Amino acid sequence: MESRSFDLVVCGAGATGLASAWQIKRRFPDLKLAVVDKENSVAAHQTGNNSGVIHSGIYYKPGGSKAINCRKGYLYLLDFCEKYNVPHEVCGKVIVASKEEELEGLEQIMERGRANGLSGLRFLNPEETKKIEPFVDCVQSIYVPQAGIIDYKALCLELQKQLEDQGVSFFLGDKLRDIKRSVQRLDLYFENKKIESRFLINCAGLYSDQLAKKCGFEIDFRIIPFRGEYFEFKPEFEYLVKHLIYPVPDPKFPFLGVHFTRMQLGGIEAGPNAVLALKREGYKKFDFKLSEFIGIMGYRGTMKLGLKHWKKGLEEYCRSFSKKAFVQTLKKMIPAVHADMFEQGGSGVRAQAIDKNGNLLDDFLILADEQVINLCNAPSPAATSCFAIGEMLSEQFEKIYT
Ligand SMILES: Cc1cc2nc3c(=O)[nH]c(=O)nc-3n(C[C@H](O)[C@H](O)[C@H](O)COP(=O)(O)OP(=O)(O)OC[C@H]3O[C@@H](n4cnc5c(N)ncnc54)[C@H](O)[C@@H]3O)c2cc1C
């Protein structure tokens, strides 16, 4: 087993791990830094399988970590993309109320957007909405000019390139299995090597809670995987969607509801739903791993969540197994769509922290001590916010390093 030594190891080569490494390297150019990931390439999980949207920050509770970091991260992200030619486009989006009962929710979104400092937000009537999205039927909508689309994989590859150019070591394709701590250093045991480091930053997404536990943290939540499945428009029907079309989300959940998304690399996706997965990286409907299944279903928080929201859960499973039910939800926004217009698309799995009372943790969560910093809840909009999250983690790191 080979052994190497670093000042800091960042575990996780998704958007948050890479942007954190980038921010830290800017602050400490001489730091001996390594990024590790169990997959052979960057952005292999949440970051590379998401909707590819640059969120504006309209939805999030004013003053909360999501709101602050999404707004800040949005600007950092655009700045980086423009400087280094990462494919992206600020195309705007509409959030549509399909029935009168949703108008109050729409009003609340507008209030949050304004409180979060967004400018140019406008309520649109049905005719005005059709000028932007001709096939949408609604009672009212909000136009959000700041929303955009991006190729997050390209972003991560650019970050990897820049980090490597600055001397950061990448160890891909080897899983961090165990951690032994002593006062001066951490021994990180991988399948094929051992790395010594003074500090560790855990950006391991779907496994961030397990890694935090391995580092000795007592945690009172668990990461629960929620699969998001997509359908794709057949090319001849792509004319039905110009940009991004979102419903009014259910305020009880952090997920935004199935929506239409024009992708940066071409094509239009519809989705994602939010189905409890039976394996942390359970991308397919029947993906199953016994130890993880027990961890997910045997957790008190999952049971409580299921009891509280069984109806919503059932609807999501229906939408997962019935294309007709999925398309029925989409029809509320664009009545002209029908099942034959779509092909099965890909899927992504969200890492959502849940406490033992079945509450979904709403905000980003960081747990740290004098050697380890864990990013333990980084669901959407963490990809949009990655540079702001990275800045937060680098500030945290500065406190323990200096
Ligand atoms: C379906 C879906 C749609 C979404 N849409 C959007 C969107 O449009 N816009 C947006 O801003 N956000 C969106 N999100 C959320 C966003 O993708 C995530 O919040 C963000 O990508 C999290 O990044 P991350 O780097 O923390 O996690 P990840 O991208 O999951 O990276 C974690 C990495 O850690 C590695 N890892 C885990 N355990 C180990 C180990 N033991 N050893 C080594 N490596 C390990 C994994 O291999 C992985 O590469 C969406 C998410 C999903 C799932």
The ligand as a Tripos MOL2 file, in Angstrom:
@<TRIPOS>MOLECULE
LIG
   53    58     1     0     0
SMALL
NO_CHARGES

@<TRIPOS>ATOM
      1 C1        -31.9400   15.1030   -9.7690 C.3       1 LIG1
      2 C2        -31.2150   16.2990   -9.2420 C.ar      1 LIG1
      3 C3        -31.4430   17.5720   -9.8140 C.ar      1 LIG1
      4 C4        -30.7860   18.6880   -9.2880 C.ar      1 LIG1
      5 N1        -30.8660   19.8860   -9.9580 N.ar      1 LIG1
      6 C5        -30.0720   20.9310   -9.5600 C.ar      1 LIG1
      7 C6        -29.9980   22.1160  -10.3390 C.ar      1 LIG1
      8 O1        -30.5700   22.2060  -11.4130 O.2       1 LIG1
      9 N2        -29.2520   23.1440   -9.8570 N.ar      1 LIG1
     10 C7        -28.5670   23.0670   -8.6660 C.ar      1 LIG1
     11 O2        -27.9390   24.0410   -8.2620 O.2       1 LIG1
     12 N3        -28.5970   21.9280   -7.9300 N.ar      1 LIG1
     13 C8        -29.2960   20.8640   -8.3780 C.ar      1 LIG1
     14 N4        -29.2700   19.6770   -7.6910 N.ar      1 LIG1
     15 C9        -28.4580   19.5900   -6.4750 C.3       1 LIG1
     16 C10       -26.9800   19.5170   -6.8110 C.3       1 LIG1
     17 O3        -26.7310   18.6700   -7.8960 O.3       1 LIG1
     18 C11       -26.2310   19.0510   -5.5780 C.3       1 LIG1
     19 O4        -26.6330   19.8340   -4.4910 O.3       1 LIG1
     20 C12       -24.7270   19.2100   -5.7500 C.3       1 LIG1
     21 O5        -24.3370   18.6370   -6.9730 O.3       1 LIG1
     22 C13       -23.9880   18.5760   -4.6100 C.3       1 LIG1
     23 O6        -22.6300   18.5180   -4.9490 O.3       1 LIG1
     24 P1        -21.6110   17.7110   -4.0620 P.3       1 LIG1
     25 O7        -20.2710   17.9680   -4.6290 O.co2     1 LIG1
     26 O8        -21.8400   18.0680   -2.6280 O.co2     1 LIG1
     27 O9        -22.0670   16.1810   -4.2050 O.3       1 LIG1
     28 P2        -21.7590   15.1180   -5.3500 P.3       1 LIG1
     29 O10       -21.8150   15.7470   -6.6790 O.co2     1 LIG1
     30 O11       -22.6870   13.9840   -5.1120 O.co2     1 LIG1
     31 O12       -20.2730   14.6770   -5.0830 O.3       1 LIG1
     32 C14       -19.8980   13.8720   -3.9860 C.3       1 LIG1
     33 C15       -18.7170   13.0230   -4.4090 C.3       1 LIG1
     34 O13       -18.2110   12.3260   -3.2750 O.3       1 LIG1
     35 C16       -17.7120   11.0830   -3.7130 C.3       1 LIG1
     36 N5        -17.6130   10.1650   -2.5800 N.ar      1 LIG1
     37 C17       -18.6140    9.7840   -1.7340 C.ar      1 LIG1
     38 N6        -18.1320    8.9420   -0.7960 N.ar      1 LIG1
     39 C18       -16.8040    8.7860   -1.0460 C.ar      1 LIG1
     40 C19       -15.7600    8.0270   -0.4190 C.ar      1 LIG1
     41 N7        -15.9700    7.2850    0.6600 N.pl3     1 LIG1
     42 N8        -14.5030    8.0740   -0.9550 N.ar      1 LIG1
     43 C20       -14.2650    8.8510   -2.0450 C.ar      1 LIG1
     44 N9        -15.2150    9.5820   -2.6750 N.ar      1 LIG1
     45 C21       -16.4640    9.5610   -2.1740 C.ar      1 LIG1
     46 C22       -18.7250   10.6430   -4.7470 C.3       1 LIG1
     47 O14       -18.1960    9.6790   -5.6370 O.3       1 LIG1
     48 C23       -19.0850   11.9650   -5.4200 C.3       1 LIG1
     49 O15       -18.3420   12.1670   -6.6130 O.3       1 LIG1
     50 C24       -29.9210   18.5420   -8.1670 C.ar      1 LIG1
     51 C25       -29.6850   17.2670   -7.6340 C.ar      1 LIG1
     52 C26       -30.2850   16.1580   -8.1810 C.ar      1 LIG1
     53 C27       -29.9370   14.8050   -7.6460 C.3       1 LIG1
@<TRIPOS>BOND
     1     1     2 1
     2     2     3 ar
     3     2    52 ar
     4     3     4 ar
     5     4     5 ar
     6     4    50 ar
     7     5     6 ar
     8     6     7 ar
     9     6    13 1
    10     7     8 2
    11     7     9 ar
    12     9    10 ar
    13    10    11 2
    14    10    12 ar
    15    12    13 ar
    16    13    14 ar
    17    14    15 1
    18    14    50 ar
    19    15    16 1
    20    16    17 1
    21    16    18 1
    22    18    19 1
    23    18    20 1
    24    20    21 1
    25    20    22 1
    26    22    23 1
    27    23    24 1
    28    24    25 2
    29    24    26 1
    30    24    27 1
    31    27    28 1
    32    28    29 2
    33    28    30 1
    34    28    31 1
    35    31    32 1
    36    32    33 1
    37    33    34 1
    38    33    48 1
    39    34    35 1
    40    35    36 1
    41    35    46 1
    42    36    37 ar
    43    36    45 ar
    44    37    38 ar
    45    38    39 ar
    46    39    40 ar
    47    39    45 ar
    48    40    41 1
    49    40    42 ar
    50    42    43 ar
    51    43    44 ar
    52    44    45 ar
    53    46    47 1
    54    46    48 1
    55    48    49 1
    56    50    51 ar
    57    51    52 ar
    58    52    53 1
@<TRIPOS>SUBSTRUCTURE
     1 LIG1         1 GROUP 0 **** ****
